[in-house]
């Protein structure tokens, strides 16, 4: 016959199990977007890989968009109405980009909207990211992703990325470092890491034949088209993602930094093995030229 002490132990065990279930549910919801998601974030299955995002980016709601490059991502709305009214692709005839307000994100660092008119010939060809771990340099695909490059140059000029921390490190099956959420804490405790938005979103570009091999820099997004924002992911291995994330450049310097950060691992791994990196990566200055 069970004693009162046995009953107390059972109740305590059940209470602990309920707490753990709620914690897991919160973590899954907070990560349900990122790419790599996370300009927008998501939990997605890509090539058999569960990508709990914001880089890449997006879920069923803004709060879920915190985690995907399939997810990463900033959070974006993902309803059919939003997609239908989403940002248009670059208009080469008029040299115009379509940036639309991100009105659903719960976490916005607003520095304004990038200029819509773009002269492709005058766009920068290089992005330099100074970090506490050393510099990372990227050759930008300005001709193939003009609106994305224009937005990155705008955000860099406004100091949007300065002081931000990369919030999501991948796993052996998902080798990437997701950055660009200007509000992320990257301490393994921030449930909204990956939900950060610049207050606008844009269409995806340079998708035809896109692959995500070592050295690629691509944009995180939400779960639907037209949800790319400020977040991006740096690939230090090969990821079997579908061609849904804007390939915006190639890393020409700093892959050793990514390898070092990867080797150190993550603070608290999620179910997909990703999490905030133990070896913190903080942007001190981002410029384009």
N, C-alpha and C positions, 0 to 999 in steps of 0.2 A: 504494500500500500504506500502511495506517495505521501511523503511528509510535507509539512508547511515549508520547510527549507527547500525541498525538491521543487515545490510549486514556484517558489520565488526564483529559483535558478531558471526554471522553464520560462517564466514571464520575462526575466531579464534577457534571456537568449532570444526570445521572440521580438522583444523591443529592439535589440541590437540588429537583428536581421531586417526589421522594418526600416531602421535608420540607414542601413547599407543599401537597401533597395532604392530608397528615396535619393540617396547620394548618387548612385549610378544613374538613375533617371535624370537628375539635374545635370550631371556631367554629359550625358548623351545629348540632352536637349541643347545645352550650351555649345556643344561641338558640332551640332547637326549641320553645319554649313561649311566648312572650309574645304576648300581645296584642299583643297588646297585650298578653298575656299575659301579664306577667308577672307576678296573684298567683301566678300560676303562669305559665309561659312556653311557645312552640311555632312550628314553621314551618308556616304555613297559607296556603292560597290562598283569598282572599276577593275575589269580584268581579273575578278576574283579577289581584289584587294579592297578591304573596307577602309575607306578614307574618311575619317571623322574630321570634318573640316571646320573653315572660314576661308583658305586661299584659295582653298581654291574656291570655296564658297557657298551654298544656299539651301534653305529648307522651305517649309511650308509657310513660314512667317518670318518677320524680321528678326525676332528673338532667336529663331532656329538657325538663322543664317550666319551664326557666329563662327562656323568652323570649316568650310571647304576650300582648296585650290581646285578640288572638285567641288572643294568646298573650301577653308580661309576663308573671302573671302571677306567685309562689311555686310550688313544684312540688307537684303533686298526683298521686295514683295515678289511673290511667284505665282500670282493668280493669272488666269488666262487673259483677264482684262488688262493687267499690267503689261503682259507681254505684247498684246495687240497694240498698246499705246506706247510701247517701249522705244528706246532711242534707235534712230536709223543709222545705217552704215555711212561711211564717208562718201560724200558726193564729189567725185573728182572734177565734174564739170564746173562746179562753183567753188571748189576748195573749201567745203563746209563740213564741219563735224557737228554731230547732234549730241549734246550733253543735256540730260534731263535731271530734275531734282529727285533726290532719293528722300522721299517723305516718310518712309516707314522705319528707317533705322533708329534704334534706341540710343545709339552712341555716335554722335557726329562731332568732328572737328572741322568746323566750317571756315574755309579760307577763301571762299568765292568759287565762281564757275570759270573753267578755262575758256579762252576766246574761241568762238566758233569758227572763225576764218583761219585757215591754215595754208601757209605756203610750204609745200612739201620740201622744196629745194633749200629752205632756210631752217628746217628742223634740225635739232642737234643729232649728232651721230654717236655720242658717247655719254654714259652716265657714270659718275664716280661716287661711290658710297663709302664715306669714311666711317669706320666703326672702331669700337674699343679694342677689337681684335686685329685691326689693320684695314687697309683699303681693299675694296672690291670694285673692279671696273667692268663695265658692260658695253659691248658694241650694240647700238640700238638699230632695230630694223625700221628706220624712219619711212622708207619707201613702201613697206608692206603693212605697217601699223601706224599710220600718221596720226590718227586721233588719240591713240593710246600714248604715243611718244609725246604728243603735244600736251596731254594731260599730266604725264609724269614731269615734264619740264616745268609746267605751271606749278605743280605741287612742290617741286624742289625749290623753285624760286621763292615761293611763299614760306619756306621753312617748315612745311607740313610734316616731313619725316624726321626732322631734327629732334633728337631725344627719344625717339621711338625704339621699341625693342621687338626683336623677332620672337613671336609667341608660340610657334609650333615647329617642332623638329620631327621629321618622319622616322621611319623604321627601315630595316633592311629591305623590306618589300615596298617601301614607299619613301625613297631617299630624296627628301627635299627639306628646305628650311623656308617657312612661311613668314613673311614680314609685311609691313605696310599698314598695320592697324595702329594708328597714332595714339590710341588710348589703352592699348593692351598693357597689362602689368607683367606678363611673362614670368610669373613666380610660381606657377603650378597651382595657384588658388583662384585665379581670375576666371569666373564662370562665363564672363562676357568677352573674354579674349577672342578675337576673330570677328566680332560683331561691329567693329569700328568702321565708320564710313566718312568720306570727305564731303558728304552732302549731295553728291551727284553720281550718276552712273552712265555708262556708255555701251555701245554695241561691241561685240567681240570682233577681232580682226585677225588676218593672217592665219586662218584655220586650215586652209587647203593643204593636205599632206602633212599637217603638223605632227611632230613627234616630240617627246619630252625626255631627251637624252641628257647625259651628264654635260653640264655647261649651259643648259638652256635657262633663260629667265622668262617666265610666263606669268600671266595675270590670273589671280584667283577670281572667282565669281560666285554668284548664287546658283540655285538649281535650275534657273531658266535663262534663256538668252536675254541679253541686254542688261545684265546685272554685274558687269565689271566696274570696279571702283578704284580704290587706291592700293589694295593688297596684291602682293605678288609672291611667287615662290621661286627659289633658287634650287636647281636640280643638281645633285652631286652623284647621282647614279643614273639608272634608266627606269622610267616609270611607264607602265603600259596604259596610260590614259587615252581615252578617246579624244579626237581633235576638237575640243570644245573650249579650250582656254587660249587666249591670245598669246602667241609667241612674240615677245617684244624685243628680245635681244639674246646675245651670247656672252657668257662670262669669259673675259679675257685675262682677268687677274683676280685671285682670291679663292680659287677652288681649294687651296690648301687650308684656308680658314674653315670652309664648310666641312672638310674632312676632319679637322681637329674638333669642331663642335659636335659632329656626328659621333666621334669616338667617345666623347664624354657622356653621351646619352641624355636621357630626359629626366626631369624631376619626378613626375608622377605619371607613368604611362597610362594612357586610356586603353580601352578594349582593343583598339587598332594598333597599339604600340607607340602612338605619337603622343607628344606632350611638350611642355615648355622645356627648352634646352637647359641642362645644368650649366653649360658654358655660355653665359649670357652674351648676346650680340646686340649691342646698342648703337644706333646710328647717331653720329655726332654732327655730320654734315653731308648733305646730298646735293650734288650739282650736275648740270648737263652742259655739254659743249659741242 
